[in-house]
């Protein structure tokens, strides 16, 4: 999933989420549907102290989900998956790799925030 951090130029967390979506996937957010969830994780860099991050996940409506243009420095490929495929961890022969069990769980939770229920 596209993601990143809030930059000094972002007015709000939601502006940051929309910017990251545009930068990484070329998609324009038209509406924030819901905050899906949040979790924390630690990152250790080159023997330094651990940094604790808060990850907030939002479901967003986009202008045209079929017009994905990936930033090659961020992502190498994309696919569309059903809730059952995310739970199973694979789409056809493609094995899905999640950074953590929490990341997979919040991805599954996003299916409960469809546009029709928003």
OpenMM code with the backbone's topology and positions (N, CA, C; nanometers):
from openmm import Vec3, app, unit

residues = "UNK UNK UNK UNK UNK UNK UNK UNK UNK UNK UNK UNK UNK UNK UNK UNK UNK UNK UNK UNK UNK UNK UNK UNK UNK UNK UNK UNK UNK UNK UNK UNK UNK UNK UNK UNK UNK UNK UNK UNK UNK UNK UNK UNK UNK UNK UNK UNK UNK UNK UNK UNK UNK UNK UNK UNK UNK UNK UNK UNK UNK UNK UNK UNK UNK UNK UNK UNK UNK UNK UNK UNK UNK UNK UNK UNK UNK UNK UNK UNK UNK UNK UNK UNK UNK UNK UNK UNK UNK UNK UNK UNK UNK UNK UNK UNK UNK UNK UNK UNK UNK UNK UNK UNK UNK UNK UNK UNK UNK UNK UNK UNK UNK UNK UNK UNK UNK UNK".split()
positions = [
    Vec3(0.0845, -0.1177, 0.0000),
    Vec3(0.0000, 0.0000, 0.0000),
    Vec3(0.0886, 0.1235, 0.0000),
    Vec3(0.0459, 0.2269, -0.0681),
    Vec3(0.1219, 0.3516, -0.0614),
    Vec3(0.1252, 0.4033, 0.0820),
    Vec3(0.2321, 0.4655, 0.1177),
    Vec3(0.2431, 0.5194, 0.2531),
    Vec3(0.3674, 0.6026, 0.2676),
    Vec3(0.3786, 0.6680, 0.3787),
    Vec3(0.4956, 0.7505, 0.4039),
    Vec3(0.4768, 0.8290, 0.5309),
    Vec3(0.5422, 0.9421, 0.5361),
    Vec3(0.5332, 1.0226, 0.6570),
    Vec3(0.4861, 1.1629, 0.6238),
    Vec3(0.4474, 1.2326, 0.7275),
    Vec3(0.4025, 1.3706, 0.7120),
    Vec3(0.5242, 1.4596, 0.6884),
    Vec3(0.5182, 1.5416, 0.5844),
    Vec3(0.6223, 1.6404, 0.5556),
    Vec3(0.5845, 1.7737, 0.6177),
    Vec3(0.6827, 1.8595, 0.6387),
    Vec3(0.6563, 1.9930, 0.6939),
    Vec3(0.5575, 2.0713, 0.6084),
    Vec3(0.5543, 2.0442, 0.4783),
    Vec3(0.4659, 2.1181, 0.3877),
    Vec3(0.3204, 2.0672, 0.3900),
    Vec3(0.2952, 1.9537, 0.4561),
    Vec3(0.1598, 1.8988, 0.4626),
    Vec3(0.0782, 1.9723, 0.5693),
    Vec3(-0.0398, 2.0207, 0.5311),
    Vec3(-0.1253, 2.0940, 0.6257),
    Vec3(-0.1800, 2.0021, 0.7345),
    Vec3(-0.2124, 1.8774, 0.6977),
    Vec3(-0.2687, 1.7817, 0.7932),
    Vec3(-0.2197, 1.6417, 0.7594),
    Vec3(-0.2514, 1.5471, 0.8452),
    Vec3(-0.2196, 1.4068, 0.8189),
    Vec3(-0.2921, 1.3592, 0.6928),
    Vec3(-0.4154, 1.4047, 0.6737),
    Vec3(-0.4906, 1.3635, 0.5547),
    Vec3(-0.4288, 1.4188, 0.4270),
    Vec3(-0.3756, 1.5416, 0.4333),
    Vec3(-0.3040, 1.5959, 0.3173),
    Vec3(-0.1809, 1.5107, 0.2876),
    Vec3(-0.1122, 1.4664, 0.3919),
    Vec3(0.0054, 1.3813, 0.3735),
    Vec3(-0.0335, 1.2486, 0.3083),
    Vec3(-0.1436, 1.1900, 0.3540),
    Vec3(-0.1890, 1.0624, 0.2968),
    Vec3(-0.2233, 1.0781, 0.1488),
    Vec3(-0.2930, 1.1852, 0.1145),
    Vec3(-0.3288, 1.2098, -0.0255),
    Vec3(-0.2037, 1.2355, -0.1101),
    Vec3(-0.1082, 1.3090, -0.0563),
    Vec3(0.0163, 1.3368, -0.1294),
    Vec3(0.0935, 1.2078, -0.1551),
    Vec3(0.1065, 1.1234, -0.0527),
    Vec3(0.1787, 0.9974, -0.0686),
    Vec3(0.1104, 0.9072, -0.1715),
    Vec3(-0.0218, 0.9032, -0.1712),
    Vec3(-0.0963, 0.8258, -0.2694),
    Vec3(-0.0648, 0.8737, -0.4112),
    Vec3(-0.0611, 1.0048, -0.4288),
    Vec3(-0.0306, 1.0633, -0.5604),
    Vec3(0.1144, 1.0342, -0.6008),
    Vec3(0.2083, 1.0547, -0.5074),
    Vec3(0.3497, 1.0344, -0.5388),
    Vec3(0.3817, 0.8885, -0.5720),
    Vec3(0.3273, 0.7965, -0.4948),
    Vec3(0.3659, 0.6566, -0.5086),
    Vec3(0.2845, 0.5788, -0.6111),
    Vec3(0.1570, 0.6167, -0.6304),
    Vec3(0.0715, 0.5389, -0.7204),
    Vec3(0.0096, 0.6225, -0.8319),
    Vec3(0.0335, 0.7526, -0.8320),
    Vec3(-0.0217, 0.8383, -0.9358),
    Vec3(-0.1717, 0.8585, -0.9235),
    Vec3(-0.2298, 0.8241, -0.8092),
    Vec3(-0.3743, 0.8341, -0.7902),
    Vec3(-0.4115, 0.9613, -0.7155),
    Vec3(-0.5210, 1.0234, -0.7579),
    Vec3(-0.5699, 1.1452, -0.6937),
    Vec3(-0.6848, 1.1103, -0.6004),
    Vec3(-0.6665, 1.1378, -0.4717),
    Vec3(-0.7722, 1.1142, -0.3736),
    Vec3(-0.8831, 1.2166, -0.3939),
    Vec3(-1.0073, 1.1687, -0.3986),
    Vec3(-1.1217, 1.2587, -0.4113),
    Vec3(-1.1994, 1.2694, -0.2805),
    Vec3(-1.1793, 1.1685, -0.1922),
    Vec3(-1.2496, 1.1711, -0.0648),
    Vec3(-1.1848, 1.0711, 0.0299),
    Vec3(-1.1743, 1.1094, 0.1569),
    Vec3(-1.1324, 1.0153, 0.2596),
    Vec3(-1.2592, 0.9447, 0.3075),
    Vec3(-1.2623, 0.8136, 0.2922),
    Vec3(-1.3800, 0.7360, 0.3283),
    Vec3(-1.3826, 0.7096, 0.4785),
    Vec3(-1.2682, 0.6677, 0.5341),
    Vec3(-1.2631, 0.6346, 0.6766),
    Vec3(-1.1196, 0.6167, 0.7218),
    Vec3(-1.0985, 0.6349, 0.8494),
    Vec3(-0.9736, 0.5899, 0.9115),
    Vec3(-0.9953, 0.4426, 0.9398),
    Vec3(-0.9145, 0.3577, 0.8792),
    Vec3(-0.9309, 0.2132, 0.8906),
    Vec3(-0.8720, 0.1616, 1.0209),
    Vec3(-0.7574, 0.2142, 1.0587),
    Vec3(-0.6920, 0.1670, 1.1799),
    Vec3(-0.5587, 0.2332, 1.2006),
    Vec3(-0.4928, 0.1893, 1.3053),
    Vec3(-0.3602, 0.2414, 1.3362),
    Vec3(-0.2848, 0.1370, 1.4176),
    Vec3(-0.1524, 0.1447, 1.4115),
    Vec3(-0.0671, 0.0609, 1.4949),
    Vec3(0.0707, 0.1252, 1.5019),
    Vec3(0.1504, 0.0823, 1.5961),
    Vec3(0.2864, 0.1333, 1.6088),
    Vec3(0.3847, 0.0229, 1.5709),
    Vec3(0.5036, 0.0664, 1.5295),
    Vec3(0.6110, -0.0279, 1.5025),
    Vec3(0.7432, 0.0423, 1.5272),
    Vec3(0.8486, -0.0375, 1.5501),
    Vec3(0.9821, 0.0170, 1.5744),
    Vec3(1.0697, -0.0037, 1.4532),
    Vec3(1.1613, 0.0898, 1.4335),
    Vec3(1.2562, 0.0855, 1.3230),
    Vec3(1.3951, 0.1115, 1.3813),
    Vec3(1.4865, 0.0199, 1.3575),
    Vec3(1.6263, 0.0385, 1.4011),
    Vec3(1.7117, 0.0614, 1.2777),
    Vec3(1.7840, 0.1701, 1.2773),
    Vec3(1.8693, 0.2030, 1.1626),
    Vec3(2.0167, 0.1943, 1.2007),
    Vec3(2.0900, 0.1143, 1.1300),
    Vec3(2.2366, 0.1060, 1.1397),
    Vec3(2.2873, 0.1163, 1.2831),
    Vec3(2.2371, 0.0313, 1.3697),
    Vec3(2.2878, 0.0263, 1.5063),
    Vec3(2.2433, 0.1403, 1.5951),
    Vec3(2.1620, 0.2297, 1.5428),
    Vec3(2.1148, 0.3421, 1.6223),
    Vec3(2.0010, 0.3030, 1.7140),
    Vec3(1.9525, 0.4000, 1.7873),
    Vec3(1.8398, 0.3770, 1.8765),
    Vec3(1.7139, 0.3488, 1.7948),
    Vec3(1.6223, 0.2758, 1.8543),
    Vec3(1.4971, 0.2444, 1.7859),
    Vec3(1.4075, 0.3671, 1.7815),
    Vec3(1.3417, 0.3853, 1.6688),
    Vec3(1.2420, 0.4907, 1.6534),
    Vec3(1.1061, 0.4231, 1.6491),
    Vec3(1.0118, 0.4727, 1.7276),
    Vec3(0.8764, 0.4189, 1.7258),
    Vec3(0.7916, 0.5055, 1.6346),
    Vec3(0.7225, 0.4400, 1.5408),
    Vec3(0.6387, 0.5083, 1.4433),
    Vec3(0.4930, 0.4742, 1.4692),
    Vec3(0.4057, 0.5688, 1.4442),
    Vec3(0.2614, 0.5468, 1.4469),
    Vec3(0.2150, 0.5436, 1.3027),
    Vec3(0.1533, 0.4327, 1.2620),
    Vec3(0.1021, 0.4203, 1.1257),
    Vec3(-0.0493, 0.4350, 1.1305),
    Vec3(-0.1005, 0.5337, 1.0579),
    Vec3(-0.2437, 0.5553, 1.0432),
    Vec3(-0.2815, 0.5115, 0.9025),
    Vec3(-0.3916, 0.4381, 0.8892),
    Vec3(-0.4327, 0.3845, 0.7595),
    Vec3(-0.5715, 0.4374, 0.7263),
    Vec3(-0.5846, 0.4932, 0.6056),
    Vec3(-0.7103, 0.5521, 0.5602),
    Vec3(-0.7578, 0.4829, 0.4339),
    Vec3(-0.8885, 0.4632, 0.4233),
    Vec3(-0.9503, 0.4202, 0.2975),
    Vec3(-0.9851, 0.5473, 0.2221),
    Vec3(-0.9469, 0.5526, 0.0947),
    Vec3(-0.9695, 0.6726, 0.0154),
    Vec3(-1.0383, 0.6389, -0.1155),
    Vec3(-1.1276, 0.7266, -0.1571),
    Vec3(-1.1868, 0.7200, -0.2902),
    Vec3(-1.0884, 0.7898, -0.3833),
    Vec3(-1.0680, 0.7327, -0.5014),
    Vec3(-0.9751, 0.7925, -0.5978),
    Vec3(-1.0464, 0.8213, -0.7283),
    Vec3(-0.9883, 0.9114, -0.8066),
    Vec3(-1.0495, 0.9531, -0.9331),
    Vec3(-1.0599, 0.8371, -1.0314),
    Vec3(-0.9564, 0.7567, -1.0482),
    Vec3(-0.9591, 0.6460, -1.1436),
    Vec3(-0.8597, 0.5393, -1.0985),
    Vec3(-0.9077, 0.4393, -1.0276),
    Vec3(-0.8211, 0.3356, -0.9711),
    Vec3(-0.7523, 0.2504, -1.0769),
    Vec3(-0.7974, 0.2559, -1.2006),
    Vec3(-0.7345, 0.1762, -1.3069),
    Vec3(-0.6179, 0.2502, -1.3734),
    Vec3(-0.5919, 0.3720, -1.3312),
    Vec3(-0.4827, 0.4515, -1.3911),
    Vec3(-0.3649, 0.4629, -1.2952),
    Vec3(-0.3195, 0.3524, -1.2451),
    Vec3(-0.2083, 0.3503, -1.1506),
    Vec3(-0.0772, 0.3720, -1.2253),
    Vec3(0.0029, 0.4648, -1.1740),
    Vec3(0.1368, 0.4911, -1.2263),
    Vec3(0.2307, 0.4866, -1.1063),
    Vec3(0.3046, 0.3762, -1.0940),
    Vec3(0.3900, 0.3569, -0.9773),
    Vec3(0.5184, 0.4373, -0.9860),
    Vec3(0.5628, 0.4852, -0.8711),
    Vec3(0.6960, 0.5440, -0.8593),
    Vec3(0.7920, 0.4263, -0.8466),
    Vec3(0.8804, 0.4039, -0.9446),
    Vec3(0.9678, 0.2865, -0.9422),
    Vec3(1.0649, 0.2841, -0.8240),
    Vec3(1.0883, 0.3973, -0.7610),
    Vec3(1.1740, 0.3992, -0.6429),
    Vec3(1.0989, 0.3482, -0.5196),
    Vec3(0.9664, 0.3430, -0.5281),
    Vec3(0.8835, 0.3031, -0.4140),
    Vec3(0.8210, 0.1643, -0.4315),
    Vec3(0.7727, 0.1340, -0.5528),
    Vec3(0.7000, 0.0091, -0.5770),
    Vec3(0.7396, -0.0492, -0.7114),
    Vec3(0.7424, -0.1818, -0.7188),
    Vec3(0.7805, -0.2480, -0.8426),
    Vec3(0.6603, -0.3025, -0.9187),
    Vec3(0.5489, -0.3259, -0.8498),
    Vec3(0.4335, -0.3850, -0.9160),
    Vec3(0.3101, -0.3588, -0.8313),
    Vec3(0.1946, -0.3846, -0.8882),
    Vec3(0.0697, -0.3726, -0.8129),
    Vec3(-0.0279, -0.4786, -0.8606),
    Vec3(-0.1290, -0.5036, -0.7803),
    Vec3(-0.2360, -0.5942, -0.8189),
    Vec3(-0.3610, -0.5584, -0.7398),
    Vec3(-0.4735, -0.6065, -0.7858),
    Vec3(-0.5990, -0.5906, -0.7148),
    Vec3(-0.6284, -0.7234, -0.6468),
    Vec3(-0.6706, -0.7182, -0.5214),
    Vec3(-0.6947, -0.8395, -0.4440),
    Vec3(-0.8291, -0.8311, -0.3738),
    Vec3(-0.8900, -0.9461, -0.3547),
    Vec3(-1.0131, -0.9537, -0.2770),
    Vec3(-0.9768, -0.9687, -0.1295),
    Vec3(-1.0764, -0.9502, -0.0452),
    Vec3(-1.0540, -0.9688, 0.0987),
    Vec3(-1.0045, -1.1109, 0.1273),
    Vec3(-1.0657, -1.2097, 0.0656),
    Vec3(-1.0255, -1.3493, 0.0878),
    Vec3(-0.8801, -1.3731, 0.0457),
    Vec3(-0.8378, -1.3103, -0.0630),
    Vec3(-0.6991, -1.3258, -0.1085),
    Vec3(-0.6011, -1.2610, -0.0112),
    Vec3(-0.6378, -1.1454, 0.0446),
    Vec3(-0.5503, -1.0803, 0.1427),
    Vec3(-0.5408, -1.1654, 0.2688),
    Vec3(-0.6538, -1.2211, 0.3123),
    Vec3(-0.6528, -1.3089, 0.4303),
    Vec3(-0.5641, -1.4309, 0.4043),
    Vec3(-0.5762, -1.4892, 0.2849),
    Vec3(-0.4973, -1.6078, 0.2489),
    Vec3(-0.3505, -1.5745, 0.2240),
    Vec3(-0.3218, -1.4484, 0.1943),
    Vec3(-0.1838, -1.4079, 0.1688),
    Vec3(-0.1347, -1.4382, 0.0289),
    Vec3(-0.2272, -1.4624, -0.0642),
    Vec3(-0.1840, -1.4838, -0.2023),
    Vec3(-0.2970, -1.4514, -0.2992),
    Vec3(-0.2563, -1.4072, -0.4178),
    Vec3(-0.3478, -1.3788, -0.5282),
    Vec3(-0.2989, -1.4647, -0.6439),
    Vec3(-0.3748, -1.5701, -0.6738),
    Vec3(-0.3271, -1.6647, -0.7747),
    Vec3(-0.1956, -1.7251, -0.7286),
    Vec3(-0.0925, -1.7098, -0.8109),
    Vec3(0.0410, -1.7613, -0.7748),
    Vec3(0.1282, -1.6571, -0.7053),
    Vec3(0.0751, -1.5376, -0.6885),
    Vec3(0.1522, -1.4297, -0.6264),
    Vec3(0.1348, -1.4341, -0.4753),
    Vec3(0.2440, -1.4518, -0.4040),
    Vec3(0.2429, -1.4522, -0.2579),
    Vec3(0.2523, -1.3081, -0.2108),
    Vec3(0.1608, -1.2668, -0.1236),
    Vec3(0.1609, -1.1305, -0.0719),
    Vec3(0.2571, -1.1205, 0.0460),
    Vec3(0.3396, -1.0181, 0.0451),
    Vec3(0.4349, -0.9956, 0.1538),
    Vec3(0.3921, -0.8713, 0.2307),
    Vec3(0.3653, -0.8889, 0.3579),
    Vec3(0.3276, -0.7770, 0.4446),
    Vec3(0.4423, -0.7484, 0.5392),
    Vec3(0.4588, -0.6207, 0.5739),
    Vec3(0.5663, -0.5826, 0.6652),
    Vec3(0.5472, -0.6457, 0.8030),
    Vec3(0.4206, -0.6713, 0.8396),
    Vec3(0.3916, -0.7297, 0.9709),
    Vec3(0.2500, -0.7861, 0.9697),
    Vec3(0.2182, -0.8628, 1.0732),
    Vec3(0.0815, -0.9142, 1.0876),
    Vec3(-0.0160, -0.7987, 1.1071),
    Vec3(0.0269, -0.6931, 1.1756),
    Vec3(-0.0599, -0.5754, 1.1958),
    Vec3(-0.0914, -0.5089, 1.0627),
    Vec3(0.0057, -0.5036, 0.9728),
    Vec3(-0.0161, -0.4438, 0.8413),
    Vec3(-0.1151, -0.5266, 0.7604),
    Vec3(-0.1049, -0.6583, 0.7669),
    Vec3(-0.2003, -0.7440, 0.6975),
    Vec3(-0.3397, -0.7275, 0.7577),
    Vec3(-0.3492, -0.7214, 0.8901),
    Vec3(-0.4790, -0.7081, 0.9572),
    Vec3(-0.5485, -0.5778, 0.9195),
    Vec3(-0.4745, -0.4682, 0.9119),
    Vec3(-0.5366, -0.3407, 0.8767),
    Vec3(-0.5754, -0.3387, 0.7292),
    Vec3(-0.5037, -0.4128, 0.6458),
    Vec3(-0.5415, -0.4247, 0.5048),
    Vec3(-0.6738, -0.5002, 0.4938),
    Vec3(-0.6895, -0.6050, 0.5702),
    Vec3(-0.8162, -0.6792, 0.5719),
    Vec3(-0.9276, -0.5887, 0.6244),
    Vec3(-0.8998, -0.5128, 0.7284),
    Vec3(-1.0010, -0.4236, 0.7868),
    Vec3(-1.0503, -0.3200, 0.6870),
    Vec3(-0.9654, -0.2810, 0.5928),
    Vec3(-1.0039, -0.1791, 0.4936),
    Vec3(-1.1214, -0.2265, 0.4075),
    Vec3(-1.1365, -0.3554, 0.3904),
    Vec3(-1.2491, -0.4061, 0.3104),
    Vec3(-1.3839, -0.3739, 0.3742),
    Vec3(-1.3877, -0.3476, 0.5027),
    Vec3(-1.5116, -0.3128, 0.5715),
    Vec3(-1.5524, -0.1685, 0.5520),
    Vec3(-1.4739, -0.0936, 0.4742),
    Vec3(-1.5003, 0.0487, 0.4530),
    Vec3(-1.5244, 0.0774, 0.3060),
    Vec3(-1.6136, 0.0018, 0.2458),
    Vec3(-1.6422, 0.0230, 0.1031),
    Vec3(-1.7150, 0.1545, 0.0843),
    Vec3(-1.7097, 0.2060, -0.0358),
    Vec3(-1.7756, 0.3336, -0.0660),
    Vec3(-1.9257, 0.3266, -0.0446),
    Vec3(-1.9848, 0.2090, -0.0664),
    Vec3(-2.1291, 0.1975, -0.0503),
    Vec3(-2.1729, 0.2057, 0.0953),
    Vec3(-2.0790, 0.1761, 0.1881),
    Vec3(-2.1157, 0.1816, 0.3301),
    Vec3(-2.0689, 0.3108, 0.3956),
    Vec3(-2.0020, 0.3963, 0.3196),
    Vec3(-1.9472, 0.5193, 0.3780),
    Vec3(-2.0547, 0.6267, 0.3899),
] * unit.nanometer
topology = app.Topology()
chain = topology.addChain("A")
for resn in residues:
    res = topology.addResidue(resn, chain)
    for name in ("N", "CA", "C"):
        topology.addAtom(name, app.Element.getBySymbol(name[0]), res)
